[in-house]
């Protein structure tokens, strides 16, 4: 008896693990591999090209040795305004949506301990900490258009006929409780209660067949709002050796909070009784958790003006958890035989499902930097980074298929950033450019990024105010659903950000 109970427990765990693969896809993992150029206004004004410059709280997130460039105890706080404009195109229909948010996106300080002995090997060492909102998830996308091929009913039908497992039994559909099912079976359960599919009655064919006629021309609207952020707190230790070599290390604590609400609508274009004419499907997904990584770096003063830097960022191990709430409704005249006058069916479990936690490992990154300092007049700096995104993987069990997708679809990608600063007495003028390759081999799921920035600063002596504007644009093409309805709208996203920093010598 114990042996049978153990076998049943193992089978149940394996089924739940496979089901969670449908909830956590390859695209979800990529969300946590991509950072943005955030941080202080000076850093953003130079497009983040400060790996060999240092002397900035955000620059030490690229190269930890940069904090040893500071000459005084320093603190910086930054507020940013984010604007995202999304232009979608879905089967020839265009739609545009804007989103705005405001945030305290950076706060940090560094403390400098100088050695008064000019001949010492260690000239100084520094301790610092810095909080940064490394990526803002605030976003709104509205997509509409007429799909000539696929209905949302195919999404539920595929789950009913089985994904990574056999078809769900009709007894389960008729008698189970939503909260007792795994994620895959829940999707089938939702579709069945909205009369989107029926048992086929054919022992030699699929277990279930679509109740939406395959006439095509399904009108779709999809409204998605997202909020939240990726955040990081870096604890920094750095030192200057022989007045030329700077070494540093960051111990990073990561945390994430992501909420996505999706409202999907379909008009099937079918007016016959006995099949759905309108379908609405609402989802809310809340993902949260934290992780750890470290950075090490070095900067070397080749001459008093020329500096070179190299830095390594380890993989980040993120431990995450999902909470999901779903609701479905349909307008389906004469679909219920026992109540032929009923035409609207709403299935709302009013339940938030909390799924097992899981671990994602993001890829490591190398950065090489070069900077030329024109005395007190200004500087020019460039960074080049490379990261193998195909090393992204779910470390939890049961994700073999998803990890294979990550390995086969992602690629090595590089980032190039260049920035310049020019000083006119107390004023500073800044500008920068950055280019990021797509992490995908196809170059379309997430496209290349192009961005530019500019900024100004004014020094009061022991304090400074900086203002920066940054612009960048990127195209994406992500499917709205993981199966059944995988036609992907094309999204062109344009970002306009303004940052204001105040820096003071403590």
C-alpha positions in Angstrom: 0.0 0.0 0.0 2.8 2.4 0.9 4.5 1.6 -2.4 1.3 2.6 -4.3 0.9 5.8 -2.3 4.5 6.8 -3.1 4.1 6.1 -6.8 0.9 8.2 -6.8 2.7 11.1 -5.0 5.6 11.0 -7.5 3.2 11.0 -10.4 1.2 13.9 -8.9 4.4 15.9 -8.4 5.6 15.3 -11.9 2.2 16.3 -13.3 2.2 19.6 -11.3 5.8 20.3 -12.5 5.0 19.8 -16.1 1.9 21.9 -15.7 3.9 24.8 -14.3 6.0 24.8 -17.5 2.9 26.2 -19.3 2.7 29.0 -16.7 6.5 29.8 -16.8 7.6 30.1 -20.4 10.9 31.0 -22.1 9.7 34.6 -22.6 9.0 34.9 -18.8 12.6 33.9 -18.1 14.0 36.5 -20.5 12.2 39.3 -18.7 14.7 38.9 -15.8 17.8 38.8 -18.0 17.5 42.2 -19.5 18.4 45.4 -17.6 18.0 49.0 -18.5 20.2 52.0 -18.3 18.8 53.5 -15.1 20.5 55.2 -12.1 21.8 58.7 -11.6 21.2 61.5 -14.1 24.9 61.8 -14.9 25.1 58.0 -15.7 22.0 58.2 -17.9 23.2 61.4 -19.6 26.2 59.4 -20.7 24.1 56.4 -21.8 25.7 54.4 -19.1 29.2 54.5 -20.7 31.1 54.9 -17.4 32.8 51.6 -16.8 36.3 53.2 -16.8 35.2 56.6 -15.6 33.9 55.7 -12.1 33.2 58.3 -9.5 29.5 57.8 -9.8 27.1 55.6 -7.7 25.5 54.0 -10.7 28.9 53.6 -12.5 30.0 51.2 -9.8 27.1 48.8 -10.9 29.0 48.4 -14.2 32.5 48.2 -12.7 32.7 48.0 -8.9 36.3 49.5 -9.0 34.7 52.8 -10.0 33.9 53.7 -6.4 37.6 54.0 -5.6 37.7 56.9 -8.0 35.7 59.0 -5.4 37.8 61.5 -3.4 35.2 62.3 -0.8 32.3 60.7 1.0 29.4 61.2 -1.4 25.7 60.5 -1.5 23.2 60.7 -4.5 19.5 60.4 -4.8 17.6 60.3 -8.2 14.0 60.7 -9.2 12.8 59.6 -12.7 9.8 60.1 -14.9 9.1 57.3 -17.3 7.0 57.5 -20.5 6.4 54.5 -22.8 4.5 54.8 -26.1 3.5 51.4 -27.6 2.4 51.2 -31.2 0.9 47.8 -32.0 0.0 46.2 -35.3 -2.2 43.1 -35.4 -3.2 41.7 -38.8 -3.1 45.2 -40.3 -4.8 47.1 -37.5 -2.7 49.7 -35.7 -3.3 51.0 -32.2 -1.3 53.2 -29.9 -1.1 53.5 -26.1 0.9 55.6 -23.6 1.9 54.9 -20.0 3.6 57.2 -17.5 5.1 56.6 -14.1 7.3 58.4 -11.5 9.8 56.8 -9.1 12.7 57.3 -6.7 14.9 55.0 -8.8 18.3 55.4 -7.2 19.7 56.1 -3.7 23.2 55.4 -2.5 26.4 56.6 -0.8 30.1 55.8 -0.7 32.6 56.4 2.1 36.2 57.0 1.3 39.2 56.2 3.6 42.4 57.8 2.4 45.9 56.6 3.4 48.0 59.7 4.4 51.2 57.7 3.5 52.0 58.7 -0.1 54.3 55.8 -0.6 51.9 53.1 0.6 50.7 50.3 -1.7 47.1 50.9 -0.7 46.3 54.6 -1.3 42.7 54.3 -0.2 39.7 52.0 0.2 36.0 52.6 0.0 32.7 51.2 1.2 29.5 51.9 -0.5 25.9 50.9 -1.1 23.5 51.7 -3.9 19.9 50.9 -4.5 18.7 51.0 -8.1 15.5 50.3 -9.9 17.2 48.3 -12.7 14.1 47.9 -14.8 10.6 49.4 -14.6 7.8 47.2 -15.7 5.1 49.9 -15.9 3.6 49.5 -19.3 0.3 49.5 -21.2 -0.4 47.7 -24.5 -3.6 47.7 -26.4 -4.0 45.4 -29.4 -7.0 44.9 -31.7 -7.6 43.4 -35.1 -9.3 40.6 -37.0 -7.5 37.3 -37.0 -8.3 35.3 -40.1 -7.3 31.9 -38.7 -7.3 31.3 -34.9 -9.8 31.7 -32.1 -9.0 31.9 -28.4 -11.0 28.7 -28.1 -8.0 26.8 -29.5 -6.0 27.7 -26.4 -8.5 25.9 -24.1 -9.0 23.0 -26.5 -5.3 22.3 -26.6 -5.1 22.0 -22.8 -8.2 19.8 -22.8 -6.6 17.4 -25.3 -3.3 17.4 -23.3 -0.1 19.4 -23.2 2.9 17.3 -21.9 0.2 14.9 -20.5 -2.9 13.0 -21.6 -6.3 14.7 -22.1 -8.3 15.7 -19.1 -11.1 13.3 -18.3 -14.7 14.3 -18.8 -15.4 13.2 -15.2 -12.9 15.8 -14.0 -14.5 18.5 -16.1 -17.9 17.7 -14.8 -17.1 17.1 -11.1 -13.8 18.6 -10.0 -13.2 21.9 -8.2 -11.1 24.5 -10.0 -8.7 25.0 -7.0 -7.9 21.3 -6.8 -6.5 21.1 -10.4 -3.1 21.8 -11.7 -2.5 24.8 -14.1 -3.0 22.9 -17.3 -6.3 21.3 -16.2 -7.5 24.6 -14.9 -7.2 26.1 -18.4 -9.3 23.2 -19.8 -11.8 23.6 -16.9 -12.3 27.3 -17.7 -12.9 26.6 -21.4 -15.4 23.8 -20.7 -17.4 26.0 -18.4 -17.7 28.6 -21.1 -18.8 26.0 -23.6 -15.8 26.5 -25.9 -15.3 22.8 -26.7 -17.2 19.5 -26.4 -16.3 15.8 -26.1 -15.7 14.4 -29.5 -17.2 10.9 -28.9 -14.5 9.5 -31.3 -12.3 6.9 -29.6 -9.8 7.2 -32.5 -9.5 11.0 -32.6 -8.9 13.8 -30.2 -10.9 13.6 -26.9 -12.4 17.0 -27.5 -13.4 19.2 -30.5 -13.9 22.9 -30.9 -17.3 24.4 -30.3 -16.3 27.6 -32.2 -16.8 27.1 -36.0 -13.6 27.3 -38.0 -15.0 30.1 -40.2 -12.1 32.5 -39.5 -12.2 36.3 -39.2 -12.2 36.4 -35.4 -12.2 40.0 -34.0 -9.8 40.3 -31.1 -9.0 43.0 -28.5 -6.2 42.5 -25.9 -5.6 45.1 -23.2 -2.5 44.5 -21.0 -1.3 46.6 -18.1 1.8 45.9 -16.2 3.4 47.4 -13.1 6.3 46.7 -10.8 10.1 46.7 -11.1 13.4 44.8 -10.8 15.4 46.3 -8.0 19.0 45.8 -6.8 20.9 46.7 -3.7 24.7 46.6 -4.2 27.2 46.5 -1.3 30.5 47.7 -2.6 34.1 47.4 -1.5 36.9 48.9 -3.6 40.5 50.0 -3.3 43.2 52.0 -5.1 46.7 50.5 -5.4 49.9 52.4 -6.3 47.8 55.3 -7.6 47.1 53.5 -10.8 45.1 50.3 -10.2 41.6 50.2 -8.9 39.9 47.0 -7.8 36.4 46.4 -6.6 33.6 43.9 -5.8 29.8 44.2 -5.4 27.6 41.8 -3.5 24.2 42.3 -5.0 20.8 41.5 -3.6 18.0 41.5 -6.2 14.3 41.7 -5.8 11.4 41.8 -8.2 7.7 42.6 -8.1 5.7 42.2 -11.3 1.9 42.5 -11.8 0.3 41.9 -15.2 -3.4 42.2 -15.9 -4.7 41.0 -19.3 -8.2 41.5 -20.6 -8.9 39.6 -23.8 -12.1 39.8 -25.9 -13.1 37.9 -29.0 -16.1 38.3 -31.3 -16.2 35.0 -33.1 -18.2 36.4 -36.0 -20.6 33.5 -35.7 -24.4 34.1 -35.2 -25.5 30.5 -35.1 -27.0 29.2 -31.9 -25.3 26.4 -30.0 -21.8 27.9 -30.2 -20.0 30.9 -28.6 -20.4 34.3 -30.2 -18.5 36.4 -27.7 -15.6 35.3 -25.4 -13.9 37.2 -22.6 -10.9 35.9 -20.8 -9.3 37.9 -17.9 -5.9 37.0 -16.2 -3.9 38.6 -13.4 -0.4 37.3 -12.8 1.7 38.4 -9.8 5.3 37.4 -9.7 7.6 38.2 -6.8 10.9 37.0 -5.3 14.6 37.8 -4.9 18.0 36.7 -5.8 21.8 37.2 -5.5 24.8 38.0 -7.8 28.2 39.6 -7.6 30.4 41.8 -9.7 34.2 42.2 -9.8 36.1 44.8 -11.7 39.3 46.6 -12.3 40.3 50.0 -13.7 43.9 50.9 -14.7 45.3 54.3 -15.3 47.5 53.8 -18.4 48.4 57.5 -18.3 47.0 60.3 -16.2 44.3 60.8 -18.9 43.7 57.3 -20.3 41.9 54.6 -18.3 40.9 51.1 -19.2 38.5 48.9 -17.3 37.2 45.3 -17.2 34.4 43.9 -15.2 32.6 40.6 -14.7 29.0 40.2 -13.5 28.1 36.7 -12.3 24.8 34.9 -13.1 21.9 36.0 -11.0 19.9 33.2 -9.2 16.3 34.4 -8.8 13.9 32.5 -6.6 10.4 33.4 -7.7 6.8 32.6 -7.0 3.5 33.2 -9.0 0.0 34.0 -8.0 -2.6 33.7 -10.7 -6.3 34.8 -10.8 -8.5 34.0 -13.9 -12.0 34.6 -15.1 -13.9 33.7 -18.2 -17.3 34.5 -19.8 -19.1 33.7 -23.0 -22.2 34.7 -24.9 -23.5 31.3 -26.2 -27.2 31.1 -27.0 -28.7 27.6 -26.5 -25.4 26.1 -25.5 -26.8 24.6 -22.3 -29.3 21.8 -23.1 -30.9 21.8 -19.6 -31.6 25.6 -19.8 -32.2 26.6 -23.4 -33.0 30.2 -22.5 -29.6 30.8 -20.9 -27.2 32.7 -23.2 -24.5 34.2 -21.0 -22.1 32.0 -19.0 -19.7 33.5 -16.4 -17.2 31.3 -14.7 -15.3 33.2 -12.0 -13.6 30.9 -9.4 -12.8 34.0 -7.3 -9.7 32.2 -6.3 -6.0 33.2 -6.4 -3.8 30.3 -7.1 -0.4 30.3 -5.4 2.0 28.0 -7.3 5.3 26.4 -6.2 8.3 28.6 -6.2 11.0 28.1 -8.8 14.6 29.3 -9.7 15.8 31.1 -12.8 19.5 31.6 -13.5 20.3 34.5 -15.7 23.5 34.6 -17.9 26.8 36.3 -16.8 28.2 39.4 -18.5 31.6 40.8 -19.3 32.3 44.5 -19.9 35.4 46.2 -21.3 35.7 49.9 -21.0 38.0 52.8 -22.2 37.9 56.4 -21.1 40.0 59.5 -21.9 39.9 62.4 -19.3 40.6 65.8 -20.7 41.9 67.2 -17.4 39.0 69.3 -15.8 37.5 70.0 -19.2 35.6 66.8 -19.8 35.8 63.2 -20.9 34.9 60.6 -23.5 34.1 57.0 -22.6 33.0 53.8 -24.3 31.8 50.4 -22.9 31.4 47.1 -24.7 29.5 44.2 -23.0 28.8 40.7 -24.1 26.4 38.2 -22.7 25.4 34.6 -23.8 21.6 34.6 -23.3 21.3 31.0 -24.3 22.7 30.2 -20.8 19.4 31.4 -19.3 17.7 28.5 -17.6 15.1 27.3 -15.0 17.0 25.5 -12.3 13.9 23.8 -10.9 12.9 20.3 -12.0 10.4 19.7 -14.8 11.6 22.5 -17.0 13.6 20.5 -19.6 11.4 21.5 -22.5 11.5 25.2 -21.6 15.2 25.1 -21.1 15.7 23.5 -24.5 13.6 26.4 -26.0 15.8 28.9 -24.2 19.0 27.3 -25.4 17.9 27.0 -29.0 16.2 30.4 -29.4 18.6 32.7 -27.5 22.0 33.8 -28.6 25.2 35.7 -27.7 24.5 39.5 -27.8 26.6 42.5 -27.3 26.0 46.1 -26.1 27.9 49.2 -27.1 27.7 52.5 -25.3 29.5 55.8 -25.8 29.3 59.0 -23.8 30.9 62.4 -23.5 31.0 65.2 -21.0 32.2 68.8 -21.4 32.6 71.2 -18.5 32.2 75.0 -18.7 33.2 76.3 -15.3 30.4 75.0 -13.0 28.2 73.7 -15.9 28.4 70.3 -17.5 27.0 69.2 -20.8 26.6 65.4 -21.6 25.5 63.2 -24.4 25.5 59.5 -25.2 24.4 56.7 -27.5 23.8 53.0 -26.9 23.1 50.0 -29.1 22.0 46.6 -27.8 21.7 43.5 -29.9 18.6 41.3 -29.7 19.0 38.3 -27.3 17.0 36.2 -29.7 18.5 34.4 -32.8 15.4 35.4 -34.9 15.9 39.1 -33.9 12.2 39.7 -33.9 10.8 38.3 -30.6 12.8 41.1 -29.0 14.5 43.3 -31.6 17.7 45.4 -31.4 17.7 48.5 -29.2 18.9 52.0 -30.3 19.0 54.8 -27.8 20.4 58.3 -27.2 20.7 60.6 -24.2 21.6 64.1 -23.2 22.0 66.0 -19.9 23.3 68.9 -18.0 24.7 69.4 -14.6 25.6 72.3 -12.3 28.1 72.2 -9.4 27.6 74.2 -6.2 31.0 73.2 -4.9 30.1 70.6 -2.3 26.9 69.5 -4.1 25.7 69.1 -7.6 22.4 68.9 -9.5 22.1 66.8 -12.7 19.3 66.5 -15.2 19.2 63.9 -18.0 16.9 62.9 -20.9 17.1 59.5 -22.5 15.3 58.0 -25.5 15.4 54.6 -26.9 13.3 52.4 -29.1 12.8 48.6 -29.5 10.4 46.3 -31.4 9.0 43.1 -30.0 6.8 40.3 -31.2 5.5 38.1 -28.4 2.5 35.7 -28.7 -0.4 36.6 -26.6 -0.9 33.0 -25.5 1.5 30.1 -25.2 -0.6 27.7 -27.3 -3.6 27.7 -29.6 -3.6 31.5 -30.3 0.1 32.1 -30.9 -0.2 34.9 -33.5 2.0 37.7 -32.2 1.2 41.4 -32.6 4.1 43.6 -33.6 4.9 46.2 -30.9 7.1 49.2 -31.4 8.0 50.7 -28.0 9.4 54.2 -27.6 10.8 55.2 -24.2 11.2 58.8 -23.1 12.7 59.2 -19.6 13.7 62.2 -17.5 15.9 61.9 -14.4 16.9 64.4 -11.8 19.7 63.8 -9.3 21.1 65.6 -6.3 24.7 64.7 -5.2 26.3 65.9 -2.0 29.8 65.5 -0.5 29.1 64.2 2.9 
